[in-house]
Amino acid sequence: MATKTVRRLLRGPSYSRAEGHLRPCNHAEAPLNRGCASVQHTAGQESPKSSAFQPAPDSTHDWIGPPNRLSNIRPITYHVPAQESALEERLRRLRQQTEVWNHEFWAHQNVAFNKEKDEYVSSQLKALGLEGRDQQGRKHTLGSEEMAVFYKSFLDTNRTRHANYNKEWYRRNFRITLLMGRVALTNAWKTVTNRTPSSSPS
């Protein structure tokens, strides 16, 4: 139970890699899904791969692709309305920036986790007088109790980093939620004020 909890925390959103197609995502589903990432690219990290796929002009949804191999974050092709307002653009860009930030955190965290885990397993096997593989070529592994020692150590070492990530995550999503509310109210007001008044009988 503890092992599953640790893996879920360390590796971020996890989805089946067999889903190689893009699928639509409704804007109203959530302020920001931890399982999605922007198609923007950033230096120094492998960015979520953008797709050549382009939604139909009349599409009203964002489109989500398969998970990035480092962060497990899904890239998004964002729907941009034909007459996107300044407020809507501000919201979209904030979501993109937040998703890139989210991708970079989990890509870095997962790379560090896997590297340190491999080093730990290797050192423990050497202490037991074992090589990486047995005579049949099968990979030697450690039991759940031995690995629990590593998981706890990694979590303790990165406790502050995880806490800061959670604080920033909620801060960003609070701003996104407020902007979504402003956009919804603005659009509702436009709908009301643009209605044609019914003509009264003469």
Contacts in CASP RR format, 6 or more apart in sequence:
PFRMAT RR
TARGET T0000
AUTHOR 0000-0000-0000
METHOD contacts of the structure
MODEL  1
MATKTVRRLLRGPSYSRAEGHLRPCNHAEAPLNRGCASVQHTAGQESPKS
SAFQPAPDSTHDWIGPPNRLSNIRPITYHVPAQESALEERLRRLRQQTEV
WNHEFWAHQNVAFNKEKDEYVSSQLKALGLEGRDQQGRKHTLGSEEMAVF
YKSFLDTNRTRHANYNKEWYRRNFRITLLMGRVALTNAWKTVTNRTPSSS
PS
2 148 0 8 1.000
2 151 0 8 1.000
3 144 0 8 1.000
3 147 0 8 1.000
3 148 0 8 1.000
3 151 0 8 1.000
6 151 0 8 1.000
6 152 0 8 1.000
6 154 0 8 1.000
6 155 0 8 1.000
7 151 0 8 1.000
8 14 0 8 1.000
9 155 0 8 1.000
9 162 0 8 1.000
10 109 0 8 1.000
10 110 0 8 1.000
10 113 0 8 1.000
10 151 0 8 1.000
10 154 0 8 1.000
10 155 0 8 1.000
11 72 0 8 1.000
11 106 0 8 1.000
11 109 0 8 1.000
11 110 0 8 1.000
11 113 0 8 1.000
12 34 0 8 1.000
12 71 0 8 1.000
12 72 0 8 1.000
12 106 0 8 1.000
12 109 0 8 1.000
12 110 0 8 1.000
13 34 0 8 1.000
13 35 0 8 1.000
13 67 0 8 1.000
13 72 0 8 1.000
13 73 0 8 1.000
13 74 0 8 1.000
13 106 0 8 1.000
14 67 0 8 1.000
14 72 0 8 1.000
15 35 0 8 1.000
15 66 0 8 1.000
15 67 0 8 1.000
15 72 0 8 1.000
15 74 0 8 1.000
17 66 0 8 1.000
17 67 0 8 1.000
19 65 0 8 1.000
19 66 0 8 1.000
20 65 0 8 1.000
20 66 0 8 1.000
21 65 0 8 1.000
21 66 0 8 1.000
22 51 0 8 1.000
22 53 0 8 1.000
22 63 0 8 1.000
22 64 0 8 1.000
22 65 0 8 1.000
22 77 0 8 1.000
23 63 0 8 1.000
23 64 0 8 1.000
23 65 0 8 1.000
24 55 0 8 1.000
24 59 0 8 1.000
24 61 0 8 1.000
24 62 0 8 1.000
24 63 0 8 1.000
24 64 0 8 1.000
25 33 0 8 1.000
25 36 0 8 1.000
25 61 0 8 1.000
25 62 0 8 1.000
25 63 0 8 1.000
25 64 0 8 1.000
25 76 0 8 1.000
26 61 0 8 1.000
26 62 0 8 1.000
27 61 0 8 1.000
27 62 0 8 1.000
27 79 0 8 1.000
31 95 0 8 1.000
31 173 0 8 1.000
31 176 0 8 1.000
31 177 0 8 1.000
31 180 0 8 1.000
32 95 0 8 1.000
32 98 0 8 1.000
32 99 0 8 1.000
32 102 0 8 1.000
32 172 0 8 1.000
32 173 0 8 1.000
32 176 0 8 1.000
33 74 0 8 1.000
34 73 0 8 1.000
34 102 0 8 1.000
34 169 0 8 1.000
35 67 0 8 1.000
35 72 0 8 1.000
35 73 0 8 1.000
35 74 0 8 1.000
36 62 0 8 1.000
36 64 0 8 1.000
36 73 0 8 1.000
36 74 0 8 1.000
36 75 0 8 1.000
36 76 0 8 1.000
36 99 0 8 1.000
37 48 0 8 1.000
37 68 0 8 1.000
37 71 0 8 1.000
37 73 0 8 1.000
37 74 0 8 1.000
37 75 0 8 1.000
37 76 0 8 1.000
37 99 0 8 1.000
37 100 0 8 1.000
37 102 0 8 1.000
37 103 0 8 1.000
38 48 0 8 1.000
38 75 0 8 1.000
38 76 0 8 1.000
38 78 0 8 1.000
38 95 0 8 1.000
38 96 0 8 1.000
38 97 0 8 1.000
38 99 0 8 1.000
38 100 0 8 1.000
38 103 0 8 1.000
39 47 0 8 1.000
39 48 0 8 1.000
39 49 0 8 1.000
39 50 0 8 1.000
39 51 0 8 1.000
39 75 0 8 1.000
39 76 0 8 1.000
39 77 0 8 1.000
39 78 0 8 1.000
40 47 0 8 1.000
40 96 0 8 1.000
40 100 0 8 1.000
41 47 0 8 1.000
41 50 0 8 1.000
42 100 0 8 1.000
42 104 0 8 1.000
45 70 0 8 1.000
45 103 0 8 1.000
45 104 0 8 1.000
45 107 0 8 1.000
45 108 0 8 1.000
46 68 0 8 1.000
46 69 0 8 1.000
46 70 0 8 1.000
46 107 0 8 1.000
47 68 0 8 1.000
47 100 0 8 1.000
47 103 0 8 1.000
48 68 0 8 1.000
48 71 0 8 1.000
48 73 0 8 1.000
48 74 0 8 1.000
48 75 0 8 1.000
48 103 0 8 1.000
49 68 0 8 1.000
49 75 0 8 1.000
50 75 0 8 1.000
50 77 0 8 1.000
51 63 0 8 1.000
51 65 0 8 1.000
51 75 0 8 1.000
51 77 0 8 1.000
53 63 0 8 1.000
53 77 0 8 1.000
54 77 0 8 1.000
55 61 0 8 1.000
55 63 0 8 1.000
55 77 0 8 1.000
55 79 0 8 1.000
59 79 0 8 1.000
60 79 0 8 1.000
61 79 0 8 1.000
62 76 0 8 1.000
62 77 0 8 1.000
62 78 0 8 1.000
62 79 0 8 1.000
63 76 0 8 1.000
63 77 0 8 1.000
63 79 0 8 1.000
64 74 0 8 1.000
64 75 0 8 1.000
64 76 0 8 1.000
65 74 0 8 1.000
65 75 0 8 1.000
65 76 0 8 1.000
65 77 0 8 1.000
66 74 0 8 1.000
67 73 0 8 1.000
67 74 0 8 1.000
68 74 0 8 1.000
68 75 0 8 1.000
68 103 0 8 1.000
68 107 0 8 1.000
70 106 0 8 1.000
70 107 0 8 1.000
70 110 0 8 1.000
70 111 0 8 1.000
71 102 0 8 1.000
71 103 0 8 1.000
71 104 0 8 1.000
71 105 0 8 1.000
71 106 0 8 1.000
71 107 0 8 1.000
71 110 0 8 1.000
72 106 0 8 1.000
72 110 0 8 1.000
73 99 0 8 1.000
73 102 0 8 1.000
73 103 0 8 1.000
73 106 0 8 1.000
73 107 0 8 1.000
76 99 0 8 1.000
78 92 0 8 1.000
78 95 0 8 1.000
78 96 0 8 1.000
80 92 0 8 1.000
81 88 0 8 1.000
84 92 0 8 1.000
85 183 0 8 1.000
85 186 0 8 1.000
87 179 0 8 1.000
87 182 0 8 1.000
87 183 0 8 1.000
87 186 0 8 1.000
88 183 0 8 1.000
90 179 0 8 1.000
91 176 0 8 1.000
91 179 0 8 1.000
91 180 0 8 1.000
91 183 0 8 1.000
94 172 0 8 1.000
94 175 0 8 1.000
94 176 0 8 1.000
94 179 0 8 1.000
95 176 0 8 1.000
98 172 0 8 1.000
98 173 0 8 1.000
98 176 0 8 1.000
101 168 0 8 1.000
101 172 0 8 1.000
102 169 0 8 1.000
105 165 0 8 1.000
109 158 0 8 1.000
109 161 0 8 1.000
113 154 0 8 1.000
116 150 0 8 1.000
116 154 0 8 1.000
117 150 0 8 1.000
117 154 0 8 1.000
120 150 0 8 1.000
121 141 0 8 1.000
121 142 0 8 1.000
121 147 0 8 1.000
121 150 0 8 1.000
122 132 0 8 1.000
124 142 0 8 1.000
124 146 0 8 1.000
125 131 0 8 1.000
125 132 0 8 1.000
125 140 0 8 1.000
125 142 0 8 1.000
130 140 0 8 1.000
131 140 0 8 1.000
132 139 0 8 1.000
132 140 0 8 1.000
133 139 0 8 1.000
133 140 0 8 1.000
134 140 0 8 1.000
155 162 0 8 1.000
END
